[in-house]
């Protein structure tokens, strides 16, 4: 059996991005949502990336722009990481891989729908195999934590236990404005976790 050489990996990652962009497995699912939108996968990675941002799923603004975390949540996340916009979008260093590559849509009540599990089941293992140089993984939100860490612990419990996974993995709450009250109730997050996270991001980013 032929083994894949290191020279093949960049081409594999590029081809995988193209396949994900062309994915339409959730077309019927999205057509049945309140937004009735068509799939628009937003893969953002290449084989040389050293930092993996494992998010939830694109929101409406990202669906429209085709750029991950191109919203207020992204601004907060970049502040947490200690990165400016240009650094965050440097695909040679940072991969952004959500648990679903498409905007899942809104429910009949206008609430965000969760990432369809079929997306991670279809693409997750392939994407990880195409990113052999990851030294730091940042898990953003509960779906990413469950997929990467397993278990059924709450987001708060998992984030509070961040030292058990550092320095290679940092679990974070979603940077949505909806979690502003959570941040106020948990001041240790900004005081203890974020300085360690920023230090590790800087170390890996410049390695």
C-alpha positions in Angstrom: 0.0 0.0 0.0 1.3 3.4 -0.9 1.9 5.9 1.9 1.1 9.6 1.5 4.3 11.7 1.4 4.7 15.0 3.2 4.7 16.7 -0.2 1.2 15.4 -0.9 -0.4 17.0 2.1 -0.8 20.6 0.9 -2.5 19.3 -2.3 -4.8 17.0 -0.2 -5.8 19.9 2.0 -6.5 22.1 -1.1 -8.6 19.4 -2.7 -10.5 18.8 0.5 -11.4 22.5 0.7 -12.7 22.4 -2.8 -14.8 19.3 -2.0 -16.2 20.9 1.1 -17.1 24.1 -0.8 -19.1 21.9 -3.2 -20.9 20.0 -0.5 -24.7 20.1 -0.7 -25.7 17.3 1.7 -27.8 19.6 3.8 -29.6 21.4 0.9 -33.0 19.9 1.8 -32.5 20.5 5.5 -31.7 24.2 4.9 -34.6 24.7 2.5 -36.9 23.6 5.3 -35.7 26.3 7.7 -37.2 29.7 8.3 -34.3 31.2 6.2 -34.8 28.7 3.3 -31.2 29.3 2.3 -28.9 27.3 0.1 -25.7 25.7 1.4 -22.6 27.9 1.4 -19.8 26.0 3.1 -17.0 28.1 4.5 -13.8 26.1 4.8 -10.8 28.1 5.9 -7.6 26.0 6.3 -4.4 24.8 4.7 -1.9 22.1 5.6 0.7 24.4 7.2 -1.6 25.8 9.9 -0.3 25.5 13.5 -3.4 26.8 15.3 -6.9 25.3 14.9 -9.9 27.3 15.8 -12.7 24.7 16.2 -15.9 26.7 16.1 -19.7 26.0 16.0 -21.2 27.0 12.7 -21.3 30.2 10.6 -23.9 32.8 11.3 -25.9 34.7 8.8 -23.2 37.4 8.3 -20.6 34.7 7.6 -23.0 33.0 5.3 -23.2 36.2 3.3 -19.5 37.2 3.3 -17.9 33.7 3.1 -15.3 34.7 5.8 -15.3 32.9 9.1 -16.0 34.9 12.3 -16.6 38.0 10.2 -18.9 39.5 12.8 -19.0 40.8 16.4 -18.3 37.4 17.8 -15.1 37.3 15.7 -14.0 40.6 17.1 -14.4 39.3 20.6 -12.6 36.0 19.8 -9.7 37.8 18.2 -9.4 39.9 21.3 -9.4 36.8 23.5 -6.6 35.3 21.3 -4.6 38.5 21.2 -4.6 38.5 17.4 -5.4 41.3 14.9 -7.6 40.7 11.9 -4.7 40.1 9.5 -3.0 37.6 11.8 -6.3 35.7 12.5 -7.0 35.3 8.7 -3.4 34.1 7.9 -4.4 30.6 6.6 -0.7 29.6 6.6 -0.8 29.7 10.4 -4.5 29.5 11.5 -7.2 27.1 10.4 -10.8 27.8 11.2 -12.8 24.6 11.2 -16.4 24.8 12.5 -18.5 21.7 13.5 -20.7 22.6 10.5 -19.3 24.5 7.6 -22.6 26.1 6.6 -25.0 28.5 8.3 -27.6 26.1 9.8 -30.4 28.7 9.5 -33.1 29.9 12.0 -35.9 28.0 13.6 -39.6 29.1 13.1 -39.1 31.2 16.2 -36.0 32.9 14.8 -33.5 31.1 17.0 -30.1 29.8 15.7 -30.3 26.1 14.8 -27.5 23.8 16.0 -24.8 22.6 13.7 -26.1 19.5 11.8 -24.0 16.5 13.1 -23.8 15.1 9.6 -21.3 17.8 8.7 -18.7 16.8 11.3 -19.4 13.2 10.7 -18.7 13.6 7.0 -15.7 16.0 7.0 -14.2 16.1 10.5 -11.8 13.2 10.4 -10.7 14.2 6.9 -9.9 17.8 7.9 -7.9 16.7 10.9 -5.9 14.3 8.8 -5.1 17.2 6.4 -3.8 19.4 9.2 -0.7 17.5 10.5 1.0 20.6 12.0 -1.5 21.7 14.6 0.1 22.6 17.9 -2.8 24.4 19.5 -6.5 23.8 19.3 -9.0 26.3 20.5 -12.5 24.9 21.1 -15.2 27.5 20.7 -18.5 26.5 22.2 -20.2 23.4 23.4 -20.5 21.5 20.1 -16.7 21.7 19.5 -16.0 20.6 23.1 -18.2 17.6 22.7 -16.7 16.6 19.4 -13.1 17.0 20.5 -13.2 16.1 24.2 -16.3 13.9 24.4 -18.3 13.6 27.6 -21.4 15.5 28.6 -20.0 18.2 30.9 -21.4 21.7 30.7 -19.6 24.4 28.9 -18.9 26.2 32.2 -17.5 23.0 33.8 -15.3 22.3 30.8 -14.0 25.8 30.5 -13.4 25.9 34.3 -11.3 22.7 33.9 -9.1 24.3 31.1 -5.9 23.5 32.9 -6.5 19.8 32.3 -6.2 20.4 28.6 -3.7 23.2 28.3 -1.4 24.1 26.7 -2.4 22.2 23.6 -6.1 22.6 23.9 -8.1 25.6 25.3 -11.9 25.3 25.6 -13.7 28.6 25.4 -17.4 29.7 25.6 -18.8 31.1 22.4 -17.8 34.8 22.0 -21.4 35.8 21.2 -22.9 38.8 22.9 -25.3 36.4 24.5 -22.5 35.2 26.8 -21.7 38.7 28.1 -23.5 37.9 31.4 -21.6 34.6 31.6 -18.3 36.5 31.4 -19.4 38.8 34.2 -20.3 35.8 36.4 -17.0 34.1 35.7 -14.2 36.8 36.1 -11.6 34.0 36.4 -12.0 33.5 32.6 -10.4 36.9 31.7 -8.1 37.0 34.7 -6.6 33.5 34.5 -7.4 31.6 31.3 -7.0 34.4 28.7 -3.5 35.4 29.7 -2.4 31.8 29.3 -4.2 31.4 26.0 -2.7 34.6 24.6 0.8 33.5 25.6 0.4 30.1 24.0 -1.1 31.6 20.8 1.8 34.0 20.5 4.3 31.2 21.1 2.8 28.9 18.5 2.0 31.6 16.0 5.6 32.8 15.9 7.2 29.3 16.1 
